[in-house]
Amino acid sequence: MCLASAWLCSGCDCGGKSHPPGGDPCAGADGELPPECGDPCAGGECDCEDQPLAVGCPCDAVEPVPCFSGDAEAADVGACKAGLRRCMDGRWTSCAGEILPADETCDDLDNDCDGEVDEGVLSECGDCNDDCTTIEWGHADGQTPFEPDESNSTAVAIRDPGALVLTGDQLALRVIWIANSPEGTVSLIDTDARIERGRYRTGPDATTDDPSRTSVDYLGHAYIGNRASYGPGGDGQPAVVKILEHDCPDLDGDGIVETSSGGGDVLEWGEDECVAWRTEVGENMLAAARGIAAQVKVEGGAPREVVWAGLTYEERYVELDGETGEPTGLEATCPCGIYGAALDSQGNLWTSCMYDGMVCRFDTYDPEDWEVFPNLSPYGITVAPDDRVWIGGGVAFYDPVEATWTRLQNWYGSGITADLNGFVWVGGCGSGTCRIDTETLEVVDLPDATSRGIAVDFDGLIWGVPNWGYLTVTDPETLESERVLADCDTADGNCLNRPYTYSDMTGTQLRNVGSPLGSWETIVEGCSADFDTRWVRLVWEAETETGTALTLQVRAADSLEDLAAARWVDVAVAPPDSSPAPLADALGDDDDAAYLGIRAILSTGVHGSTPVVHAIGAQRSCGLTFR
């Protein structure tokens, strides 16, 4: 700046020279102008007609005026700031305090004042730390191939040139959930080991909760309907309960997940941390939640799990959010006594109405679209892979192509299920269980397969629930049956307490017709011992056409053992989310953990469509450890 009397004339950078009173405003003591001054001061006078606010031009203002020497559009954008020009001794000063655009540097500021912060100068991690690394899986150069196998994935495969896609295979679950109605509990049974892994209360009052129908989602978690049929004492309130099959949270933060280990280890209501939520349904205590069906809806591109609860004596369904248990506000009418529920591949929910001799159907996306089919004798209900709707009771099926019902004369039963091999199995039928060929309608009576409720597991074995405390398992090829859970230390040796379930207790019916789901997992190691790890972001590249989605989850811990026990946390769902996604909120205090687990869940609501995942990775920052 150039100090002149009591004013400044750096507007034409006078090179730090002052001028004598009455002399050229920008001339130095020797009367010479520095070359930087340019035209405004040419000839010894500033061109104040064209530039009245130029430094040194005459003024009489009392208050300072805003000024900015750069592009006016950049003023007060980013780091740029307008200054003030003052009138001192009758002359304008320079623009004091202004900050002009500069080259962009990595400092979390918009130095060049173009509306973008640190563009072109960020590290791989999207921050200013040069010690950043991206570890990626995919099919591009420098990426590790996905290589899905039984140890790290389910129902996904590789599509040329190396992308991850859904196979269309079933996501195998090894569980069956069966209600012990008289004691108000539900049992989680391992279908491989054929042992009871857990037993859980379904409400605060074992004498009145009265659970029966169970519906299993794509991950093995169960929704249980409490009929609340018994009373008058106790709660007597119909409800839906969600119980987790795995990844139960440590709700009280004591480092241990308190949960049941079997029939001899039932925790009091409110103490088992695998019980996710309980939602009361129905406007009166006699509503009875008898129709329960889990569903994954794909709306707006992203999957969302819900469960439908059918209220027998209110003749309506309510939809609950699968994550929270909160009502979504969507309801549907079925003008009959709801008794059982099953979904088809088109998003229709079919209901058996035993008390009214009819079947009801409604569109779960548009519940105003509903209809009833009278003059039937339904009990249990299922939908086969070809979308035919089968009912127990007086056995019959509905062909959606022909829009006709066909009855199998003189065959009656209770629960009903369909396998992937063209057979339907009816519990409480003939002298035990009936197998029906869906093409020829030939019926085989299996007297040793005692059952009332019935289900098929992911190995194709047929599970019968005869209501006596044991279960039967039938080989679909040899048709030989055996009793299981009949060797406990009880009066009759049976392990269960009058089990009463004839719904989708293994989750196979949902998968036969519903949205496919698959997953892939990996583990990323943190920085070496001399460096501090900070997990920064997840990155991915994927194609998610309409009706498909990619959900990304993480968990973190300082040991592989703790990592395996940690709970998965959602980071992003694409669409609508786009890469990258920050990890700070998802990991919290674990953002410096030694190991990061990543899980990708691929889903589709459109048969034949799949998300296509080209790359998934994690970004970590490694800083020196100070000791």
C-alpha positions as CSV (number, residue, x, y, z in Angstrom):
1,M,0.0,0.0,0.0
2,C,1.0,3.6,-0.5
3,L,0.5,5.9,2.5
4,A,-0.4,9.4,1.3
5,S,-1.1,12.0,4.0
6,A,-3.9,10.2,5.8
7,W,-5.2,8.0,3.0
8,L,-4.2,5.0,1.0
9,C,-3.7,4.7,-2.7
10,S,-2.9,1.0,-3.2
11,G,-5.7,0.7,-5.8
12,C,-2.9,1.2,-8.4
13,D,-0.2,-0.3,-6.2
14,C,2.1,2.7,-5.8
15,G,4.9,0.5,-4.8
16,G,5.0,1.7,-1.3
17,K,5.8,5.3,-2.3
18,S,4.1,8.4,-0.9
19,H,3.4,11.6,-2.7
20,P,3.7,15.2,-1.7
21,P,0.6,17.3,-1.0
22,G,-0.9,18.6,-4.2
23,G,1.3,16.2,-6.3
24,D,0.2,13.3,-8.3
25,P,-1.9,10.9,-6.2
26,C,0.1,7.9,-7.2
27,A,3.5,9.5,-7.8
28,G,6.3,8.9,-5.5
29,A,8.4,11.6,-3.8
30,D,10.5,11.7,-7.0
31,G,7.4,12.4,-9.0
32,E,7.7,9.2,-11.0
33,L,4.8,6.7,-11.4
34,P,5.6,3.0,-10.8
35,P,4.7,0.8,-13.8
36,E,2.0,-1.1,-11.8
37,C,-0.2,2.0,-11.6
38,G,-1.4,1.8,-15.2
39,D,-4.0,4.0,-16.8
40,P,-6.1,5.2,-13.8
41,C,-3.2,7.5,-12.8
42,A,-1.8,8.2,-16.3
43,G,-0.7,11.8,-16.9
44,G,-0.5,12.5,-13.1
45,E,-4.3,12.4,-12.5
46,C,-6.6,9.5,-11.8
47,D,-9.4,8.9,-14.4
48,C,-12.1,9.6,-11.9
49,E,-14.8,10.1,-14.5
50,D,-14.9,6.5,-15.6
51,Q,-13.7,5.1,-12.2
52,P,-15.1,7.5,-9.6
53,L,-14.2,5.0,-6.8
54,A,-10.6,4.5,-7.9
55,V,-8.0,5.0,-5.3
56,G,-7.1,8.7,-5.0
57,C,-10.3,10.0,-6.6
58,P,-12.1,12.8,-4.8
59,C,-14.9,12.0,-2.3
60,D,-16.9,13.5,0.4
61,A,-18.6,10.3,1.8
62,V,-18.9,9.9,5.6
63,E,-19.5,6.1,5.6
64,P,-17.3,3.5,4.0
65,V,-18.6,1.7,0.9
66,P,-18.3,-2.0,0.1
67,C,-15.7,-3.0,-2.5
68,F,-14.3,-6.0,-4.2
69,S,-11.5,-5.9,-6.8
70,G,-12.1,-9.4,-8.2
71,D,-15.1,-10.8,-10.2
72,A,-18.2,-9.5,-8.5
73,E,-19.8,-13.0,-8.6
74,A,-17.1,-14.3,-6.4
75,A,-17.6,-11.8,-3.6
76,D,-18.6,-13.5,-0.3
77,V,-18.4,-17.0,-2.0
78,G,-16.2,-19.5,-0.2
79,A,-13.1,-17.8,1.3
80,C,-13.6,-14.6,-0.7
81,K,-14.7,-11.6,1.2
82,A,-15.6,-8.0,0.2
83,G,-13.8,-5.2,1.8
84,L,-14.5,-1.5,2.6
85,R,-13.3,1.6,0.9
86,R,-13.1,4.8,3.0
87,C,-13.1,8.5,2.1
88,M,-10.1,10.0,3.9
89,D,-8.9,13.6,3.4
90,G,-11.2,13.9,0.5
91,R,-9.8,10.9,-1.4
92,W,-10.8,7.2,-1.7
93,T,-8.6,4.7,-0.1
94,S,-7.8,1.2,-1.3
95,C,-10.3,-1.7,-0.7
96,A,-9.2,-2.7,2.8
97,G,-10.0,-6.2,4.2
98,E,-11.0,-7.9,0.9
99,I,-9.9,-11.5,0.2
100,L,-9.6,-12.3,-3.5
101,P,-9.7,-15.8,-5.2
102,A,-6.6,-17.8,-4.9
103,D,-5.4,-21.2,-6.0
104,E,-7.3,-24.1,-4.4
105,T,-5.5,-25.8,-1.5
106,C,-6.6,-28.7,0.6
107,D,-7.8,-26.9,3.8
108,D,-11.6,-27.5,3.8
109,L,-12.1,-24.0,2.3
110,D,-13.2,-22.8,-1.1
111,N,-10.1,-20.9,-1.9
112,D,-10.9,-20.1,-5.6
113,C,-14.4,-19.0,-4.6
114,D,-16.2,-21.1,-7.3
115,G,-18.7,-22.7,-4.9
116,E,-16.7,-26.0,-4.6
117,V,-14.5,-26.9,-1.6
118,D,-11.1,-28.5,-2.2
119,E,-11.9,-29.6,-5.7
120,G,-9.0,-31.3,-7.5
121,V,-6.8,-31.4,-4.4
122,L,-8.5,-34.0,-2.1
123,S,-6.9,-37.4,-1.3
124,E,-8.5,-40.7,-2.2
125,C,-10.4,-40.6,1.1
126,G,-12.1,-37.3,0.2
127,D,-10.1,-35.4,2.8
128,C,-6.8,-33.7,3.1
129,N,-4.9,-36.6,4.5
130,D,-2.3,-37.9,2.0
131,D,-2.0,-41.2,4.0
132,C,-5.2,-42.6,2.5
133,T,-5.7,-46.0,0.9
134,T,-8.7,-47.5,-1.0
135,I,-9.1,-51.3,-0.7
136,E,-11.4,-52.5,-3.4
137,W,-13.0,-55.7,-4.7
138,G,-14.2,-55.9,-8.2
139,H,-13.1,-56.7,-11.8
140,A,-11.1,-53.6,-12.7
141,D,-7.3,-53.5,-12.7
142,G,-5.9,-53.3,-9.1
143,Q,-9.0,-54.7,-7.5
144,T,-9.3,-58.0,-5.8
145,P,-11.9,-60.3,-7.5
146,F,-15.1,-61.0,-5.5
147,E,-14.8,-64.8,-5.6
148,P,-18.1,-65.6,-3.8
149,D,-18.2,-69.0,-2.1
150,E,-20.0,-70.7,0.9
151,S,-17.8,-69.0,3.4
152,N,-18.5,-65.4,2.3
153,S,-21.8,-65.3,0.4
154,T,-25.3,-66.6,-0.3
155,A,-27.3,-66.7,-3.5
156,V,-24.8,-64.6,-5.5
157,A,-22.5,-65.4,-8.4
158,I,-20.1,-63.8,-10.9
159,R,-21.2,-62.5,-14.2
160,D,-18.7,-61.6,-17.0
161,P,-16.5,-59.6,-16.7
162,G,-16.5,-60.3,-12.9
163,A,-19.5,-58.4,-11.5
164,L,-21.5,-59.7,-8.6
165,V,-25.1,-60.7,-9.3
166,L,-28.0,-62.6,-7.8
167,T,-28.1,-66.3,-8.8
168,G,-31.9,-66.7,-8.3
169,D,-31.0,-69.6,-5.9
170,Q,-32.6,-69.7,-2.5
171,L,-30.8,-68.0,0.4
172,A,-30.6,-71.1,2.5
173,L,-31.9,-70.9,6.1
174,R,-31.5,-73.7,8.6
175,V,-34.3,-72.8,10.9
176,I,-37.9,-73.5,11.7
177,W,-39.9,-71.4,14.2
178,I,-42.7,-73.2,16.1
179,A,-45.1,-71.8,18.7
180,N,-45.7,-73.4,22.0
181,S,-49.1,-71.9,22.3
182,P,-50.1,-72.9,25.9
183,E,-47.0,-71.4,27.5
184,G,-46.8,-68.3,25.3
185,T,-43.4,-69.1,23.7
186,V,-41.9,-69.8,20.3
187,S,-39.0,-72.2,19.7
188,L,-36.2,-71.7,17.3
189,I,-35.1,-75.1,15.9
190,D,-32.0,-75.9,13.9
191,T,-33.2,-78.0,11.0
192,D,-29.6,-79.4,10.4
193,A,-28.8,-80.4,13.9
194,R,-32.5,-80.9,14.8
195,I,-32.1,-79.2,18.2
196,E,-33.8,-76.4,19.9
197,R,-31.5,-73.3,19.8
198,G,-33.7,-70.9,21.7
199,R,-37.2,-70.5,23.2
200,Y,-38.6,-67.0,23.6
201,R,-41.6,-65.4,25.3
202,T,-43.9,-63.6,22.9
203,G,-45.4,-61.2,25.5
204,P,-45.8,-60.3,29.1
205,D,-48.5,-62.8,30.0
206,A,-47.9,-66.5,29.0
207,T,-51.4,-67.5,29.9
208,T,-53.1,-65.1,27.4
209,D,-50.6,-64.3,24.6
210,D,-51.4,-67.6,22.8
211,P,-48.9,-67.5,19.8
212,S,-49.5,-69.6,16.8
213,R,-48.7,-68.3,13.3
214,T,-45.1,-67.6,12.4
215,S,-43.6,-66.0,9.3
216,V,-39.9,-66.1,8.6
217,D,-38.2,-63.4,6.6
218,Y,-35.3,-63.6,4.1
219,L,-32.7,-63.5,6.9
220,G,-34.3,-66.1,9.2
221,H,-35.9,-63.7,11.6
222,A,-39.4,-64.5,12.7
223,Y,-42.7,-62.6,13.1
224,I,-45.1,-64.2,15.5
225,G,-48.8,-63.5,15.8
226,N,-50.3,-63.6,19.3
227,R,-53.9,-64.6,19.1
228,A,-54.6,-63.6,22.7
229,S,-57.4,-66.1,22.6
230,Y,-57.4,-67.1,26.3
231,G,-58.6,-65.0,29.2
232,P,-60.1,-63.3,30.9
233,G,-57.1,-62.6,33.1
234,G,-53.8,-61.1,32.1
235,D,-53.0,-59.0,29.0
236,G,-55.3,-60.6,26.5
237,Q,-54.0,-58.2,23.8
238,P,-53.4,-59.4,20.2
239,A,-49.9,-58.5,19.1
240,V,-47.1,-59.1,16.5
241,V,-43.6,-59.9,17.9
242,K,-40.3,-60.0,15.9
243,I,-37.5,-62.2,17.1
244,L,-34.1,-62.2,15.6
245,E,-32.4,-65.4,14.5
246,H,-28.9,-63.8,14.6
247,D,-27.1,-60.5,15.0
248,C,-28.9,-59.8,18.3
249,P,-27.9,-56.5,19.8
250,D,-26.3,-56.0,23.2
251,L,-29.0,-53.6,24.3
252,D,-27.7,-52.9,27.8
253,G,-24.1,-52.5,26.7
254,D,-22.6,-55.0,29.2
255,G,-20.7,-56.9,26.5
256,I,-23.0,-59.9,26.5
257,V,-26.1,-60.6,24.5
258,E,-28.6,-62.0,26.9
259,T,-30.7,-64.6,25.1
260,S,-32.2,-68.0,25.4
261,S,-30.2,-71.2,24.6
262,G,-33.2,-73.5,24.5
263,G,-36.3,-74.9,26.2
264,G,-34.7,-75.0,29.6
265,D,-33.5,-71.4,29.4
266,V,-36.4,-69.1,28.8
267,L,-35.8,-65.6,29.9
268,E,-38.5,-63.4,31.4
269,W,-40.4,-61.0,29.1
270,G,-38.3,-58.0,28.4
271,E,-34.9,-59.6,29.2
272,D,-34.1,-61.5,26.0
273,E,-32.1,-59.2,23.7
274,C,-33.1,-61.2,20.6
275,V,-36.7,-60.0,20.9
276,A,-36.6,-57.0,18.6
277,W,-40.1,-55.5,19.2
278,R,-43.7,-56.2,20.1
279,T,-46.6,-54.2,18.6
280,E,-50.2,-54.5,19.8
281,V,-52.7,-54.8,17.0
282,G,-56.5,-54.6,16.9
283,E,-58.9,-52.2,18.4
284,N,-60.3,-54.8,20.8
285,M,-58.9,-57.7,22.8
286,L,-60.8,-60.3,20.7
287,A,-59.2,-59.2,17.3
288,A,-56.9,-62.3,17.2
289,A,-53.8,-62.0,15.0
290,R,-54.1,-65.1,12.9
291,G,-52.8,-64.1,9.5
292,I,-49.1,-63.3,9.5
293,A,-47.0,-62.7,6.4
294,A,-43.6,-61.1,5.9
295,Q,-42.9,-59.3,2.7
296,V,-40.1,-57.3,1.1
297,K,-41.6,-54.4,-0.9
298,V,-39.5,-52.6,-3.5
299,E,-40.8,-49.1,-3.8
300,G,-38.8,-46.2,-5.2
301,G,-36.0,-48.6,-6.0
302,A,-35.2,-49.5,-2.4
303,P,-36.3,-52.7,-0.5
304,R,-38.3,-52.3,2.6
305,E,-39.4,-55.2,4.8
306,V,-42.9,-55.2,6.2
307,V,-45.2,-57.7,7.9
308,W,-49.0,-58.0,7.4
309,A,-51.1,-58.9,10.5
310,G,-54.5,-60.2,9.8
311,L,-57.1,-59.6,12.5
312,T,-59.7,-62.4,12.5
313,Y,-62.6,-60.7,14.1
314,E,-62.0,-57.3,12.7
315,E,-61.8,-58.6,9.2
316,R,-58.8,-56.5,8.2
317,Y,-55.1,-56.5,7.8
318,V,-52.6,-53.9,9.1
319,E,-49.1,-53.4,7.7
320,L,-46.2,-53.0,10.1
321,D,-42.7,-51.8,9.4
322,G,-40.4,-54.8,9.7
323,E,-37.5,-52.8,11.3
324,T,-39.4,-50.9,13.9
325,G,-42.8,-52.6,14.3
326,E,-44.6,-49.3,13.8
327,P,-47.8,-49.3,11.7
328,T,-47.1,-47.9,8.2
329,G,-50.7,-46.6,8.0
330,L,-51.6,-49.1,5.2
331,E,-54.6,-51.3,5.9
332,A,-56.6,-53.8,3.8
333,T,-60.1,-55.2,4.0
334,C,-60.8,-58.9,4.0
335,P,-64.6,-59.3,4.8
336,C,-64.2,-62.6,6.5
337,G,-62.7,-64.3,9.5
338,I,-59.0,-64.3,8.7
339,Y,-57.2,-67.6,9.5
340,G,-54.0,-67.8,7.5
341,A,-52.0,-65.8,4.9
342,A,-49.7,-66.4,2.0
343,L,-48.1,-64.1,-0.7
344,D,-47.9,-64.7,-4.4
345,S,-45.2,-63.4,-6.8
346,Q,-47.4,-60.5,-7.9
347,G,-47.7,-59.0,-4.5
348,N,-51.1,-60.3,-3.7
349,L,-51.8,-61.6,-0.2
350,W,-54.2,-64.6,-0.1
351,T,-56.2,-65.4,3.0
352,S,-58.0,-68.4,4.2
353,C,-61.2,-67.6,6.0
354,M,-62.1,-70.9,7.7
355,Y,-65.1,-69.6,9.6
356,D,-66.8,-68.2,6.5
357,G,-65.9,-70.8,3.9
358,M,-64.1,-68.4,1.6
359,V,-60.7,-67.1,0.4
360,C,-59.8,-63.4,0.2
361,R,-57.2,-61.8,-2.0
362,F,-55.9,-58.2,-2.0
363,D,-53.0,-56.3,-3.7
364,T,-50.5,-55.3,-1.0
365,Y,-49.4,-52.3,-3.1
366,D,-53.1,-51.3,-3.7
367,P,-55.3,-52.7,-0.9
368,E,-58.4,-51.2,-2.5
369,D,-58.0,-54.0,-5.1
370,W,-59.5,-57.0,-3.3
371,E,-61.9,-59.8,-3.9
372,V,-63.4,-62.9,-2.2
373,F,-63.9,-66.5,-3.4
374,P,-66.9,-68.2,-1.7
375,N,-68.1,-71.8,-1.4
376,L,-64.8,-73.2,-0.2
377,S,-63.6,-75.0,2.9
378,P,-60.2,-73.5,3.7
379,Y,-57.9,-74.1,6.6
380,G,-54.2,-73.6,5.9
381,I,-53.0,-71.8,2.8
382,T,-49.9,-71.6,0.7
383,V,-48.8,-70.4,-2.8
384,A,-46.7,-72.8,-5.0
385,P,-43.8,-71.6,-7.2
386,D,-46.2,-71.5,-10.2
387,D,-48.4,-69.1,-8.3
388,R,-51.2,-71.5,-7.8
389,V,-52.9,-70.9,-4.5
390,W,-53.5,-74.1,-2.4
391,I,-55.8,-74.5,0.6
392,G,-56.0,-77.1,3.3
393,G,-59.3,-78.0,4.8
394,G,-61.2,-79.3,1.8
395,V,-58.1,-79.4,-0.4
396,A,-58.4,-77.2,-3.5
397,F,-56.2,-74.9,-5.6
398,Y,-56.7,-71.8,-7.6
399,D,-55.1,-71.4,-11.1
400,P,-54.4,-67.7,-11.7
401,V,-54.1,-68.2,-15.4
402,E,-57.5,-69.8,-15.9
403,A,-59.0,-68.0,-12.9
404,T,-60.6,-71.2,-11.7
405,W,-60.7,-73.3,-8.5
406,T,-60.2,-77.1,-8.6
407,R,-61.3,-79.3,-5.7
408,L,-59.7,-82.6,-4.8
409,Q,-62.7,-84.7,-3.8
410,N,-62.6,-86.5,-0.5
411,W,-59.2,-85.1,0.6
412,Y,-59.2,-83.0,3.7
413,G,-56.4,-81.6,5.9
414,S,-55.2,-78.6,8.0
415,G,-51.8,-77.1,7.3
416,I,-50.4,-77.1,3.7
417,T,-47.1,-76.3,2.0
418,A,-45.5,-76.6,-1.5
419,D,-42.0,-77.7,-2.4
420,L,-39.8,-76.9,-5.4
421,N,-40.3,-80.4,-6.9
422,G,-43.9,-80.2,-8.0
423,F,-45.5,-81.5,-4.8
424,V,-47.9,-80.1,-2.3
425,W,-47.9,-81.5,1.2
426,V,-51.0,-81.5,3.4
427,G,-50.9,-81.9,7.2
428,G,-53.6,-83.7,9.1
429,C,-54.6,-85.4,5.9
430,G,-55.5,-89.1,5.4
431,S,-53.9,-91.1,8.1
432,G,-51.0,-88.7,8.6
433,T,-49.8,-86.4,5.8
434,C,-50.7,-86.4,2.1
435,R,-48.4,-85.7,-0.8
436,I,-50.1,-84.3,-3.9
437,D,-48.5,-84.3,-7.4
438,T,-49.5,-80.8,-8.7
439,E,-49.6,-82.0,-12.3
440,T,-51.4,-85.4,-12.1
441,L,-53.2,-84.6,-8.8
442,E,-52.2,-88.1,-7.6
443,V,-52.4,-88.3,-3.7
444,V,-50.1,-90.4,-1.6
445,D,-51.1,-91.1,2.1
446,L,-48.2,-91.2,4.5
447,P,-49.4,-92.6,7.8
448,D,-46.1,-92.3,9.7
449,A,-45.8,-88.6,9.0
450,T,-48.0,-87.4,11.8
451,S,-48.8,-83.8,11.4
452,R,-51.2,-80.9,11.7
453,G,-49.0,-78.0,10.7
454,I,-46.5,-78.7,7.9
455,A,-43.5,-77.0,6.3
456,V,-40.7,-77.7,3.9
457,D,-37.1,-76.7,4.8
458,F,-34.3,-75.6,2.5
459,D,-33.1,-79.1,2.0
460,G,-36.5,-80.2,0.8
461,L,-37.3,-82.2,4.0
462,I,-40.9,-82.1,5.2
463,W,-41.5,-81.0,8.8
464,G,-44.8,-82.1,10.5
465,V,-46.1,-80.4,13.6
466,P,-48.6,-82.8,15.2
467,N,-49.5,-80.8,18.3
468,W,-48.1,-83.5,20.6
469,G,-44.8,-82.0,21.6
470,Y,-42.6,-83.7,19.0
471,L,-42.0,-83.1,15.3
472,T,-41.8,-85.5,12.3
473,V,-39.3,-85.2,9.4
474,T,-40.1,-86.9,6.1
475,D,-37.6,-87.5,3.3
476,P,-39.4,-86.5,0.1
477,E,-37.6,-89.1,-2.0
478,T,-37.9,-92.2,0.2
479,L,-41.1,-91.0,2.0
480,E,-39.7,-92.4,5.2
481,S,-40.5,-90.4,8.4
482,E,-38.9,-90.1,11.8
483,R,-39.7,-88.3,15.0
484,V,-37.4,-85.6,16.4
485,L,-37.3,-83.5,19.6
486,A,-38.8,-86.5,21.4
487,D,-35.9,-87.3,23.7
488,C,-36.2,-84.6,26.4
489,D,-36.4,-84.9,30.2
490,T,-40.1,-84.5,30.4
491,A,-43.0,-86.7,31.4
492,D,-43.6,-87.9,27.9
493,G,-40.1,-87.3,26.6
494,N,-41.3,-84.6,24.1
495,C,-39.4,-81.4,23.9
496,L,-42.1,-78.9,22.9
497,N,-45.3,-77.8,24.6
498,R,-48.3,-78.7,22.4
499,P,-46.9,-76.8,19.4
500,Y,-49.5,-75.3,17.2
501,T,-48.1,-73.7,14.0
502,Y,-49.2,-74.2,10.3
503,S,-47.8,-71.1,8.5
504,D,-44.6,-70.3,6.7
505,M,-42.4,-71.4,9.6
506,T,-39.2,-72.0,7.6
507,G,-39.5,-69.0,5.2
508,T,-39.5,-71.2,2.1
509,Q,-43.0,-70.2,0.9
510,L,-41.9,-66.6,0.9
511,R,-38.8,-67.4,-1.2
512,N,-40.7,-69.7,-3.6
513,V,-42.6,-66.7,-4.9
514,G,-41.0,-63.6,-3.4
515,S,-38.1,-61.2,-4.0
516,P,-34.7,-63.0,-4.3
517,L,-32.1,-61.9,-1.9
518,G,-28.3,-62.6,-1.8
519,S,-25.3,-61.4,0.1
520,W,-21.5,-61.1,0.0
521,E,-19.1,-60.3,2.9
522,T,-15.5,-59.5,3.3
523,I,-13.1,-58.3,6.0
524,V,-10.6,-55.4,5.7
525,E,-7.6,-55.0,8.0
526,G,-6.7,-51.7,9.4
527,C,-3.3,-50.0,9.2
528,S,-0.1,-51.5,10.6
529,A,0.9,-51.2,14.2
530,D,2.9,-48.0,13.7
531,F,-0.1,-46.2,12.4
532,D,-3.5,-45.1,13.7
533,T,-6.4,-46.4,11.6
534,R,-9.4,-44.3,10.7
535,W,-12.1,-45.9,8.5
536,V,-13.4,-43.1,6.3
537,R,-15.8,-44.1,3.6
538,L,-17.4,-47.0,1.6
539,V,-17.2,-46.7,-2.1
540,W,-19.0,-48.8,-4.7
541,E,-20.0,-49.0,-8.4
542,A,-23.2,-50.8,-9.2
543,E,-26.1,-50.9,-11.7
544,T,-29.5,-51.0,-10.0
545,E,-32.2,-51.1,-12.6
546,T,-35.8,-50.5,-11.5
547,G,-36.9,-52.9,-8.8
548,T,-33.4,-53.9,-7.7
549,A,-31.3,-52.5,-4.9
550,L,-27.9,-52.8,-3.2
551,T,-27.7,-52.5,0.6
552,L,-24.3,-51.9,2.2
553,Q,-23.6,-52.7,5.8
554,V,-20.5,-52.6,8.1
555,R,-19.3,-53.6,11.5
556,A,-16.0,-53.1,13.2
557,A,-13.9,-54.5,16.1
558,D,-10.4,-54.9,17.3
559,S,-10.3,-58.7,17.0
560,L,-11.8,-61.2,14.5
561,E,-13.7,-62.9,17.3
562,D,-15.3,-59.6,18.4
563,L,-16.0,-58.8,14.8
564,A,-18.0,-62.0,14.2
565,A,-20.2,-61.1,17.2
566,A,-20.7,-57.4,16.2
567,R,-24.0,-56.2,14.8
568,W,-24.3,-55.1,11.2
569,V,-25.2,-51.5,10.6
570,D,-26.7,-50.1,7.4
571,V,-24.5,-47.5,5.7
572,A,-26.2,-47.0,2.3
573,V,-29.1,-48.3,0.2
574,A,-28.7,-47.7,-3.6
575,P,-30.9,-46.3,-4.9
576,P,-31.3,-43.6,-3.7
577,D,-27.9,-43.4,-2.1
578,S,-24.8,-42.9,-4.3
579,S,-21.1,-43.6,-3.7
580,P,-19.2,-42.7,-1.5
581,A,-20.8,-43.1,1.9
582,P,-19.1,-41.8,5.1
583,L,-18.6,-44.3,7.9
584,A,-18.3,-42.0,10.9
585,D,-22.0,-42.2,11.9
586,A,-22.3,-45.9,11.3
587,L,-19.1,-46.9,13.2
588,G,-19.1,-44.2,16.0
589,D,-16.3,-44.9,18.4
590,D,-15.3,-48.0,16.4
591,D,-14.0,-45.9,13.4
592,D,-10.4,-46.7,14.5
593,A,-11.0,-50.5,14.9
594,A,-8.4,-53.0,13.7
595,Y,-10.9,-54.8,11.4
596,L,-13.8,-53.6,9.3
597,G,-16.5,-56.1,8.0
598,I,-18.4,-55.2,4.9
599,R,-21.6,-56.9,3.8
600,A,-23.4,-56.3,0.5
601,I,-27.1,-57.4,0.2
602,L,-28.4,-57.7,-3.3
603,S,-32.2,-57.7,-3.7
604,T,-34.8,-57.6,-6.4
605,G,-38.6,-57.3,-6.6
606,V,-38.6,-58.1,-10.3
607,H,-38.3,-61.7,-11.4
608,G,-35.3,-62.1,-13.7
609,S,-33.7,-58.8,-12.7
610,T,-30.7,-58.3,-10.5
611,P,-28.4,-55.6,-9.3
612,V,-25.0,-55.7,-10.9
613,V,-22.2,-54.8,-8.6
614,H,-18.9,-53.9,-10.3
615,A,-16.9,-52.8,-7.2
616,I,-17.1,-52.4,-3.5
617,G,-14.4,-50.9,-1.3
618,A,-13.4,-49.2,1.9
619,Q,-11.2,-46.1,2.4
620,R,-9.0,-45.9,5.4
621,S,-6.6,-43.2,6.6
622,C,-3.3,-44.1,8.3
623,G,-1.7,-41.6,10.6
624,L,1.5,-42.0,12.6
625,T,1.1,-43.2,16.1
626,F,2.7,-40.8,18.6
627,R,4.2,-42.5,21.7
